[in-house]
Amino acid sequence: MIQQVEFTLQARKRGFHLITSEVLRNLPSPLPRVGMLNLFVKHTSCALSINENADPDVRTDMEEIFNRLVREGEPYYEHTLEGLDDMPAHAKSTLAGVSLNIPITNGRLNLGTWQGVYLCEFRDYGGPRRVVATVMGE
């Protein structure tokens, strides 16, 4: 069985946002007993990641780390027409990636105890983000 849905995440400000519950609400139900979920975000200035789901300080620290890795307003940027945060957002998206694969076991996402799905929003205001979820399994 393969099922695919496309849904829109609510708009969020720049930062790392835990979206596991929003993803789960939009998945086909029931999930297969055994399978794989692929999530793909259809944008070039945000990313998806799996990371700490308990301590919100991790999300703040991740934002700081990415902002130090890829700074705004560098004089060598040529792509500057869409604002200071745009070119760094494209670079951060490439570093973090736009898709995830998550195993499905016994009809549930097989995430670790402290793992959650993040939307990594790299624009000050990126707007609503479109995600394609493909569920494969039996």
C-alpha positions in Angstrom: 0.0 0.0 0.0 1.2 3.5 -0.8 -0.8 6.6 0.2 0.1 10.2 -0.3 -1.3 13.4 1.2 -0.3 17.0 0.9 -1.0 19.4 3.7 -0.1 22.9 4.9 1.7 23.6 8.1 0.6 26.8 9.9 2.9 29.8 9.4 5.6 30.2 12.0 8.3 32.8 12.7 11.9 32.0 12.2 13.1 29.2 14.5 13.0 25.5 15.1 9.4 24.3 15.8 8.2 20.9 17.0 5.5 19.8 14.6 5.1 16.1 15.3 1.5 16.4 16.4 0.6 18.6 13.4 2.1 16.0 11.1 0.3 13.1 12.8 -3.0 14.9 12.5 -2.6 15.1 8.7 -1.4 11.5 8.0 -3.8 8.9 6.5 -5.4 6.8 9.2 -4.8 4.1 10.1 -1.1 3.9 9.4 0.2 0.5 8.2 1.4 -2.1 10.7 4.9 -1.9 9.2 6.2 0.7 6.8 7.9 4.0 6.1 6.8 7.6 6.2 8.6 10.1 3.9 8.0 13.8 4.6 9.0 16.3 2.0 8.7 20.1 2.5 8.1 21.9 -0.9 10.2 25.0 -0.1 13.8 26.2 -0.5 14.1 28.4 2.7 13.1 25.9 5.4 13.9 22.3 6.3 12.7 19.3 8.3 14.7 17.6 11.0 14.4 15.1 13.9 15.7 16.2 17.2 15.0 16.7 20.9 11.3 16.9 21.7 11.4 17.6 25.5 13.6 20.6 26.3 12.7 23.7 24.3 16.3 25.1 25.0 17.5 22.7 22.2 15.3 24.6 19.7 16.7 27.9 20.8 20.3 26.6 20.7 19.7 25.1 17.2 18.6 28.5 16.0 21.7 30.2 17.4 24.0 27.5 15.9 22.5 27.9 12.4 22.7 31.7 12.6 26.4 31.5 13.4 27.1 28.9 10.7 25.3 31.0 8.0 25.3 34.7 8.7 23.0 37.3 7.1 24.3 40.2 5.0 27.6 38.7 3.9 29.1 40.9 1.2 29.7 38.0 -1.2 26.0 37.1 -1.5 24.7 37.9 -5.0 21.1 36.7 -4.3 19.9 39.6 -2.2 16.6 40.9 -3.8 14.4 39.0 -1.3 15.8 40.3 1.9 18.7 39.7 4.2 17.3 36.4 5.5 16.6 34.8 2.1 20.0 33.7 0.9 21.1 32.4 4.3 17.7 30.5 4.4 18.5 28.7 1.2 22.0 27.7 2.5 20.5 26.5 5.8 17.9 24.5 3.9 20.6 22.7 2.0 22.5 22.0 5.2 19.5 20.6 7.1 17.6 19.0 4.2 14.0 19.0 3.0 12.9 15.4 3.6 12.8 12.8 6.3 12.2 9.0 6.4 10.6 7.7 9.6 9.9 4.0 10.1 6.4 2.9 11.0 6.1 0.0 13.5 2.9 -1.4 14.8 0.9 1.4 13.2 2.9 4.2 14.9 5.9 6.4 14.0 8.9 4.6 15.4 10.6 7.7 16.9 13.0 7.5 19.8 11.7 8.5 23.3 13.2 12.0 23.0 12.7 12.5 19.2 10.3 14.8 17.5 9.8 16.2 14.0 10.9 19.8 13.5 10.1 22.5 11.0 13.2 24.5 10.7 12.0 27.9 9.5 14.8 30.0 8.3 12.9 33.1 7.1 11.7 35.8 9.5 8.3 35.1 8.1 8.2 32.1 5.7 4.4 31.8 5.6 2.5 28.5 5.5 4.6 25.6 4.4 3.5 22.7 2.1 4.4 19.2 3.1 4.0 16.0 1.1 3.6 12.8 3.2 4.1 9.5 1.5 3.1 6.4 3.6 4.4 3.0 2.3 3.7 -0.2 4.1 1.6 -3.3 4.7 
